[in-house]
Amino acid sequence: MIKVCSQHVTKGLNLFPVPHVKILPSYAIQSCYFCEKKASVKLYMPLESPYKSKAAAM
């Protein structure tokens, strides 16, 4: 187990061998799933997500 601050969550995720987490290049123009700010990490998920309805409610 490792512990990271909020600034290093992305680097921490990259330490794990998970194919569903990818760092986006700095020139990528994609928005956050939850808040529409600039996205920095791509998380692959199933087509039908129970979280989509929760995100819409935020």
PDB file of N, CA, C and O in Angstrom:
ATOM      1  N   MET A   1       0.850  -1.167   0.000  1.00  0.00           N
ATOM      2  CA  MET A   1       0.000   0.000   0.000  1.00  0.00           C
ATOM      3  C   MET A   1       0.895   1.229   0.000  1.00  0.00           C
ATOM      4  O   MET A   1       1.945   1.253   0.642  1.00  0.00           O
ATOM      5  N   ILE A   2       0.461   2.245  -0.728  1.00  0.00           N
ATOM      6  CA  ILE A   2       1.156   3.528  -0.688  1.00  0.00           C
ATOM      7  C   ILE A   2       0.157   4.605  -0.303  1.00  0.00           C
ATOM      8  O   ILE A   2      -1.051   4.441  -0.471  1.00  0.00           O
ATOM      9  N   LYS A   3       0.668   5.680   0.202  1.00  0.00           N
ATOM     10  CA  LYS A   3      -0.182   6.820   0.554  1.00  0.00           C
ATOM     11  C   LYS A   3       0.300   8.006  -0.257  1.00  0.00           C
ATOM     12  O   LYS A   3       1.504   8.224  -0.391  1.00  0.00           O
ATOM     13  N   VAL A   4      -0.643   8.779  -0.803  1.00  0.00           N
ATOM     14  CA  VAL A   4      -0.297   9.943  -1.619  1.00  0.00           C
ATOM     15  C   VAL A   4      -1.173  11.128  -1.248  1.00  0.00           C
ATOM     16  O   VAL A   4      -2.281  10.971  -0.735  1.00  0.00           O
ATOM     17  N   CYS A   5      -0.648  12.317  -1.521  1.00  0.00           N
ATOM     18  CA  CYS A   5      -1.450  13.518  -1.317  1.00  0.00           C
ATOM     19  C   CYS A   5      -2.348  13.713  -2.538  1.00  0.00           C
ATOM     20  O   CYS A   5      -2.194  13.014  -3.539  1.00  0.00           O
ATOM     21  N   SER A   6      -3.271  14.647  -2.460  1.00  0.00           N
ATOM     22  CA  SER A   6      -4.209  14.856  -3.568  1.00  0.00           C
ATOM     23  C   SER A   6      -3.500  15.296  -4.850  1.00  0.00           C
ATOM     24  O   SER A   6      -4.006  15.055  -5.946  1.00  0.00           O
ATOM     25  N   GLN A   7      -2.364  15.922  -4.729  1.00  0.00           N
ATOM     26  CA  GLN A   7      -1.610  16.360  -5.901  1.00  0.00           C
ATOM     27  C   GLN A   7      -0.987  15.177  -6.653  1.00  0.00           C
ATOM     28  O   GLN A   7      -0.725  15.284  -7.852  1.00  0.00           O
ATOM     29  N   HIS A   8      -0.748  14.061  -5.972  1.00  0.00           N
ATOM     30  CA  HIS A   8      -0.047  12.938  -6.584  1.00  0.00           C
ATOM     31  C   HIS A   8      -0.916  11.694  -6.787  1.00  0.00           C
ATOM     32  O   HIS A   8      -0.383  10.598  -6.964  1.00  0.00           O
ATOM     33  N   VAL A   9      -2.215  11.842  -6.764  1.00  0.00           N
ATOM     34  CA  VAL A   9      -3.122  10.711  -6.984  1.00  0.00           C
ATOM     35  C   VAL A   9      -2.889  10.094  -8.361  1.00  0.00           C
ATOM     36  O   VAL A   9      -2.844   8.871  -8.494  1.00  0.00           O
ATOM     37  N   THR A  10      -2.743  10.928  -9.376  1.00  0.00           N
ATOM     38  CA  THR A  10      -2.527  10.431 -10.732  1.00  0.00           C
ATOM     39  C   THR A  10      -1.251   9.602 -10.816  1.00  0.00           C
ATOM     40  O   THR A  10      -1.260   8.516 -11.396  1.00  0.00           O
ATOM     41  N   LYS A  11      -0.161  10.094 -10.250  1.00  0.00           N
ATOM     42  CA  LYS A  11       1.088   9.339 -10.254  1.00  0.00           C
ATOM     43  C   LYS A  11       0.929   8.039  -9.467  1.00  0.00           C
ATOM     44  O   LYS A  11       1.462   7.001  -9.858  1.00  0.00           O
ATOM     45  N   GLY A  12       0.208   8.100  -8.378  1.00  0.00           N
ATOM     46  CA  GLY A  12      -0.023   6.898  -7.581  1.00  0.00           C
ATOM     47  C   GLY A  12      -0.802   5.837  -8.338  1.00  0.00           C
ATOM     48  O   GLY A  12      -0.475   4.653  -8.258  1.00  0.00           O
ATOM     49  N   LEU A  13      -1.827   6.245  -9.069  1.00  0.00           N
ATOM     50  CA  LEU A  13      -2.607   5.296  -9.864  1.00  0.00           C
ATOM     51  C   LEU A  13      -1.754   4.625 -10.930  1.00  0.00           C
ATOM     52  O   LEU A  13      -1.950   3.450 -11.240  1.00  0.00           O
ATOM     53  N   ASN A  14      -0.818   5.361 -11.483  1.00  0.00           N
ATOM     54  CA  ASN A  14       0.036   4.805 -12.524  1.00  0.00           C
ATOM     55  C   ASN A  14       1.016   3.757 -12.008  1.00  0.00           C
ATOM     56  O   ASN A  14       1.592   3.013 -12.802  1.00  0.00           O
ATOM     57  N   LEU A  15       1.213   3.686 -10.709  1.00  0.00           N
ATOM     58  CA  LEU A  15       2.099   2.669 -10.144  1.00  0.00           C
ATOM     59  C   LEU A  15       1.465   1.278 -10.170  1.00  0.00           C
ATOM     60  O   LEU A  15       2.170   0.270 -10.116  1.00  0.00           O
ATOM     61  N   PHE A  16       0.142   1.229 -10.252  1.00  0.00           N
ATOM     62  CA  PHE A  16      -0.563  -0.047 -10.255  1.00  0.00           C
ATOM     63  C   PHE A  16      -0.736  -0.544 -11.689  1.00  0.00           C
ATOM     64  O   PHE A  16      -0.991   0.250 -12.594  1.00  0.00           O
ATOM     65  N   PRO A  17      -0.599  -1.845 -11.898  1.00  0.00           N
ATOM     66  CA  PRO A  17      -0.752  -2.397 -13.256  1.00  0.00           C
ATOM     67  C   PRO A  17      -2.219  -2.518 -13.652  1.00  0.00           C
ATOM     68  O   PRO A  17      -2.762  -3.620 -13.729  1.00  0.00           O
ATOM     69  N   VAL A  18      -2.850  -1.383 -13.900  1.00  0.00           N
ATOM     70  CA  VAL A  18      -4.265  -1.393 -14.277  1.00  0.00           C
ATOM     71  C   VAL A  18      -4.421  -0.838 -15.694  1.00  0.00           C
ATOM     72  O   VAL A  18      -4.063   0.312 -15.944  1.00  0.00           O
ATOM     73  N   PRO A  19      -4.942  -1.625 -16.609  1.00  0.00           N
ATOM     74  CA  PRO A  19      -5.061  -1.166 -17.992  1.00  0.00           C
ATOM     75  C   PRO A  19      -6.176  -0.149 -18.212  1.00  0.00           C
ATOM     76  O   PRO A  19      -6.257   0.440 -19.290  1.00  0.00           O
ATOM     77  N   HIS A  20      -7.032   0.072 -17.228  1.00  0.00           N
ATOM     78  CA  HIS A  20      -8.156   0.973 -17.416  1.00  0.00           C
ATOM     79  C   HIS A  20      -7.882   2.400 -16.932  1.00  0.00           C
ATOM     80  O   HIS A  20      -8.806   3.209 -16.850  1.00  0.00           O
ATOM     81  N   VAL A  21      -6.624   2.714 -16.610  1.00  0.00           N
ATOM     82  CA  VAL A  21      -6.242   4.062 -16.199  1.00  0.00           C
ATOM     83  C   VAL A  21      -5.136   4.542 -17.129  1.00  0.00           C
ATOM     84  O   VAL A  21      -4.115   3.872 -17.286  1.00  0.00           O
ATOM     85  N   LYS A  22      -5.342   5.704 -17.746  1.00  0.00           N
ATOM     86  CA  LYS A  22      -4.355   6.247 -18.671  1.00  0.00           C
ATOM     87  C   LYS A  22      -4.258   7.760 -18.491  1.00  0.00           C
ATOM     88  O   LYS A  22      -5.276   8.445 -18.401  1.00  0.00           O
ATOM     89  N   ILE A  23      -3.035   8.276 -18.439  1.00  0.00           N
ATOM     90  CA  ILE A  23      -2.813   9.721 -18.349  1.00  0.00           C
ATOM     91  C   ILE A  23      -3.061  10.317 -19.730  1.00  0.00           C
ATOM     92  O   ILE A  23      -2.546   9.815 -20.730  1.00  0.00           O
ATOM     93  N   LEU A  24      -3.843  11.380 -19.784  1.00  0.00           N
ATOM     94  CA  LEU A  24      -4.087  12.062 -21.053  1.00  0.00           C
ATOM     95  C   LEU A  24      -2.935  13.009 -21.350  1.00  0.00           C
ATOM     96  O   LEU A  24      -2.380  13.611 -20.431  1.00  0.00           O
ATOM     97  N   PRO A  25      -2.568  13.150 -22.616  1.00  0.00           N
ATOM     98  CA  PRO A  25      -1.516  14.118 -22.944  1.00  0.00           C
ATOM     99  C   PRO A  25      -1.989  15.540 -22.635  1.00  0.00           C
ATOM    100  O   PRO A  25      -3.188  15.820 -22.646  1.00  0.00           O
ATOM    101  N   SER A  26      -1.049  16.420 -22.364  1.00  0.00           N
ATOM    102  CA  SER A  26      -1.407  17.790 -21.961  1.00  0.00           C
ATOM    103  C   SER A  26      -2.185  18.543 -23.039  1.00  0.00           C
ATOM    104  O   SER A  26      -2.926  19.475 -22.729  1.00  0.00           O
ATOM    105  N   TYR A  27      -2.021  18.146 -24.298  1.00  0.00           N
ATOM    106  CA  TYR A  27      -2.732  18.827 -25.380  1.00  0.00           C
ATOM    107  C   TYR A  27      -4.156  18.289 -25.587  1.00  0.00           C
ATOM    108  O   TYR A  27      -4.898  18.828 -26.409  1.00  0.00           O
ATOM    109  N   ALA A  28      -4.543  17.252 -24.865  1.00  0.00           N
ATOM    110  CA  ALA A  28      -5.890  16.683 -25.009  1.00  0.00           C
ATOM    111  C   ALA A  28      -6.931  17.695 -24.531  1.00  0.00           C
ATOM    112  O   ALA A  28      -6.776  18.324 -23.484  1.00  0.00           O
ATOM    113  N   ILE A  29      -7.980  17.832 -25.312  1.00  0.00           N
ATOM    114  CA  ILE A  29      -9.058  18.758 -24.945  1.00  0.00           C
ATOM    115  C   ILE A  29     -10.291  17.922 -24.621  1.00  0.00           C
ATOM    116  O   ILE A  29     -11.182  17.742 -25.452  1.00  0.00           O
ATOM    117  N   GLN A  30     -10.316  17.422 -23.397  1.00  0.00           N
ATOM    118  CA  GLN A  30     -11.439  16.611 -22.941  1.00  0.00           C
ATOM    119  C   GLN A  30     -11.824  17.093 -21.555  1.00  0.00           C
ATOM    120  O   GLN A  30     -10.974  17.541 -20.785  1.00  0.00           O
ATOM    121  N   SER A  31     -13.101  16.998 -21.242  1.00  0.00           N
ATOM    122  CA  SER A  31     -13.569  17.523 -19.960  1.00  0.00           C
ATOM    123  C   SER A  31     -13.842  16.409 -18.958  1.00  0.00           C
ATOM    124  O   SER A  31     -14.050  15.252 -19.321  1.00  0.00           O
ATOM    125  N   CYS A  32     -13.833  16.797 -17.685  1.00  0.00           N
ATOM    126  CA  CYS A  32     -14.104  15.883 -16.584  1.00  0.00           C
ATOM    127  C   CYS A  32     -15.541  15.377 -16.671  1.00  0.00           C
ATOM    128  O   CYS A  32     -16.455  16.142 -16.977  1.00  0.00           O
ATOM    129  N   TYR A  33     -15.736  14.109 -16.405  1.00  0.00           N
ATOM    130  CA  TYR A  33     -17.038  13.457 -16.422  1.00  0.00           C
ATOM    131  C   TYR A  33     -18.000  14.097 -15.418  1.00  0.00           C
ATOM    132  O   TYR A  33     -19.208  14.142 -15.651  1.00  0.00           O
ATOM    133  N   PHE A  34     -17.456  14.593 -14.298  1.00  0.00           N
ATOM    134  CA  PHE A  34     -18.292  15.097 -13.221  1.00  0.00           C
ATOM    135  C   PHE A  34     -18.468  16.616 -13.206  1.00  0.00           C
ATOM    136  O   PHE A  34     -19.544  17.111 -12.869  1.00  0.00           O
ATOM    137  N   CYS A  35     -17.403  17.369 -13.574  1.00  0.00           N
ATOM    138  CA  CYS A  35     -17.497  18.821 -13.400  1.00  0.00           C
ATOM    139  C   CYS A  35     -17.196  19.638 -14.649  1.00  0.00           C
ATOM    140  O   CYS A  35     -17.296  20.864 -14.603  1.00  0.00           O
ATOM    141  N   GLU A  36     -16.837  19.019 -15.743  1.00  0.00           N
ATOM    142  CA  GLU A  36     -16.545  19.685 -17.017  1.00  0.00           C
ATOM    143  C   GLU A  36     -15.231  20.471 -17.037  1.00  0.00           C
ATOM    144  O   GLU A  36     -14.957  21.166 -18.016  1.00  0.00           O
ATOM    145  N   LYS A  37     -14.406  20.380 -15.976  1.00  0.00           N
ATOM    146  CA  LYS A  37     -13.068  20.976 -16.034  1.00  0.00           C
ATOM    147  C   LYS A  37     -12.203  20.103 -16.936  1.00  0.00           C
ATOM    148  O   LYS A  37     -12.624  19.015 -17.330  1.00  0.00           O
ATOM    149  N   LYS A  38     -10.997  20.567 -17.267  1.00  0.00           N
ATOM    150  CA  LYS A  38     -10.096  19.824 -18.143  1.00  0.00           C
ATOM    151  C   LYS A  38      -9.711  18.490 -17.494  1.00  0.00           C
ATOM    152  O   LYS A  38      -9.263  18.459 -16.348  1.00  0.00           O
ATOM    153  N   ALA A  39      -9.884  17.414 -18.219  1.00  0.00           N
ATOM    154  CA  ALA A  39      -9.553  16.080 -17.715  1.00  0.00           C
ATOM    155  C   ALA A  39      -8.058  15.815 -17.868  1.00  0.00           C
ATOM    156  O   ALA A  39      -7.437  16.294 -18.818  1.00  0.00           O
ATOM    157  N   SER A  40      -7.477  15.054 -16.936  1.00  0.00           N
ATOM    158  CA  SER A  40      -6.066  14.710 -17.026  1.00  0.00           C
ATOM    159  C   SER A  40      -5.844  13.200 -17.013  1.00  0.00           C
ATOM    160  O   SER A  40      -4.754  12.729 -17.339  1.00  0.00           O
ATOM    161  N   VAL A  41      -6.868  12.446 -16.640  1.00  0.00           N
ATOM    162  CA  VAL A  41      -6.768  10.990 -16.578  1.00  0.00           C
ATOM    163  C   VAL A  41      -7.969  10.378 -17.291  1.00  0.00           C
ATOM    164  O   VAL A  41      -9.091  10.869 -17.162  1.00  0.00           O
ATOM    165  N   LYS A  42      -7.732   9.308 -18.041  1.00  0.00           N
ATOM    166  CA  LYS A  42      -8.819   8.597 -18.719  1.00  0.00           C
ATOM    167  C   LYS A  42      -9.061   7.290 -17.974  1.00  0.00           C
ATOM    168  O   LYS A  42      -8.151   6.474 -17.834  1.00  0.00           O
ATOM    169  N   LEU A  43     -10.281   7.093 -17.499  1.00  0.00           N
ATOM    170  CA  LEU A  43     -10.667   5.874 -16.794  1.00  0.00           C
ATOM    171  C   LEU A  43     -11.680   5.126 -17.651  1.00  0.00           C
ATOM    172  O   LEU A  43     -12.756   5.646 -17.946  1.00  0.00           O
ATOM    173  N   TYR A  44     -11.338   3.920 -18.044  1.00  0.00           N
ATOM    174  CA  TYR A  44     -12.255   3.121 -18.846  1.00  0.00           C
ATOM    175  C   TYR A  44     -13.270   2.474 -17.927  1.00  0.00           C
ATOM    176  O   TYR A  44     -12.921   1.978 -16.856  1.00  0.00           O
ATOM    177  N   MET A  45     -14.540   2.477 -18.347  1.00  0.00           N
ATOM    178  CA  MET A  45     -15.601   1.887 -17.540  1.00  0.00           C
ATOM    179  C   MET A  45     -16.622   1.229 -18.462  1.00  0.00           C
ATOM    180  O   MET A  45     -16.634   1.493 -19.665  1.00  0.00           O
ATOM    181  N   PRO A  46     -17.468   0.385 -17.912  1.00  0.00           N
ATOM    182  CA  PRO A  46     -18.503  -0.269 -18.731  1.00  0.00           C
ATOM    183  C   PRO A  46     -19.430   0.771 -19.359  1.00  0.00           C
ATOM    184  O   PRO A  46     -19.535   1.897 -18.874  1.00  0.00           O
ATOM    185  N   LEU A  47     -20.094   0.383 -20.435  1.00  0.00           N
ATOM    186  CA  LEU A  47     -21.012   1.302 -21.113  1.00  0.00           C
ATOM    187  C   LEU A  47     -22.134   1.770 -20.211  1.00  0.00           C
ATOM    188  O   LEU A  47     -22.480   2.951 -20.218  1.00  0.00           O
ATOM    189  N   GLU A  48     -22.695   0.885 -19.452  1.00  0.00           N
ATOM    190  CA  GLU A  48     -23.775   1.236 -18.523  1.00  0.00           C
ATOM    191  C   GLU A  48     -23.181   1.411 -17.135  1.00  0.00           C
ATOM    192  O   GLU A  48     -22.769   0.435 -16.508  1.00  0.00           O
ATOM    193  N   SER A  49     -23.135   2.621 -16.659  1.00  0.00           N
ATOM    194  CA  SER A  49     -22.556   2.899 -15.352  1.00  0.00           C
ATOM    195  C   SER A  49     -23.621   3.397 -14.383  1.00  0.00           C
ATOM    196  O   SER A  49     -24.406   4.283 -14.720  1.00  0.00           O
ATOM    197  N   PRO A  50     -23.648   2.831 -13.183  1.00  0.00           N
ATOM    198  CA  PRO A  50     -24.599   3.322 -12.173  1.00  0.00           C
ATOM    199  C   PRO A  50     -24.224   4.719 -11.679  1.00  0.00           C
ATOM    200  O   PRO A  50     -25.031   5.368 -11.012  1.00  0.00           O
ATOM    201  N   TYR A  51     -23.021   5.192 -11.992  1.00  0.00           N
ATOM    202  CA  TYR A  51     -22.571   6.497 -11.518  1.00  0.00           C
ATOM    203  C   TYR A  51     -23.036   7.641 -12.401  1.00  0.00           C
ATOM    204  O   TYR A  51     -23.012   8.792 -11.965  1.00  0.00           O
ATOM    205  N   LYS A  52     -23.456   7.366 -13.620  1.00  0.00           N
ATOM    206  CA  LYS A  52     -23.874   8.431 -14.531  1.00  0.00           C
ATOM    207  C   LYS A  52     -25.044   9.224 -13.945  1.00  0.00           C
ATOM    208  O   LYS A  52     -25.056  10.453 -14.017  1.00  0.00           O
ATOM    209  N   SER A  53     -26.014   8.538 -13.373  1.00  0.00           N
ATOM    210  CA  SER A  53     -27.161   9.240 -12.808  1.00  0.00           C
ATOM    211  C   SER A  53     -26.755  10.070 -11.589  1.00  0.00           C
ATOM    212  O   SER A  53     -27.323  11.136 -11.352  1.00  0.00           O
ATOM    213  N   LYS A  54     -25.771   9.585 -10.811  1.00  0.00           N
ATOM    214  CA  LYS A  54     -25.293  10.337  -9.661  1.00  0.00           C
ATOM    215  C   LYS A  54     -24.567  11.589 -10.117  1.00  0.00           C
ATOM    216  O   LYS A  54     -24.700  12.647  -9.503  1.00  0.00           O
ATOM    217  N   ALA A  55     -23.801  11.475 -11.188  1.00  0.00           N
ATOM    218  CA  ALA A  55     -23.049  12.632 -11.684  1.00  0.00           C
ATOM    219  C   ALA A  55     -24.001  13.707 -12.193  1.00  0.00           C
ATOM    220  O   ALA A  55     -23.743  14.897 -12.006  1.00  0.00           O
ATOM    221  N   ALA A  56     -25.075  13.314 -12.821  1.00  0.00           N
ATOM    222  CA  ALA A  56     -26.051  14.277 -13.328  1.00  0.00           C
ATOM    223  C   ALA A  56     -26.717  15.042 -12.186  1.00  0.00           C
ATOM    224  O   ALA A  56     -27.109  16.197 -12.352  1.00  0.00           O
ATOM    225  N   ALA A  57     -26.841  14.398 -11.036  1.00  0.00           N
ATOM    226  CA  ALA A  57     -27.501  15.023  -9.887  1.00  0.00           C
ATOM    227  C   ALA A  57     -26.602  16.037  -9.194  1.00  0.00           C
ATOM    228  O   ALA A  57     -27.089  16.855  -8.413  1.00  0.00           O
ATOM    229  N   MET A  58     -25.290  16.000  -9.465  1.00  0.00           N
ATOM    230  CA  MET A  58     -24.349  16.893  -8.791  1.00  0.00           C
ATOM    231  C   MET A  58     -24.485  18.277  -9.250  1.00  0.00           C
ATOM    232  O   MET A  58     -23.763  19.157  -8.781  1.00  0.00           O
TER     233      MET A  58
END
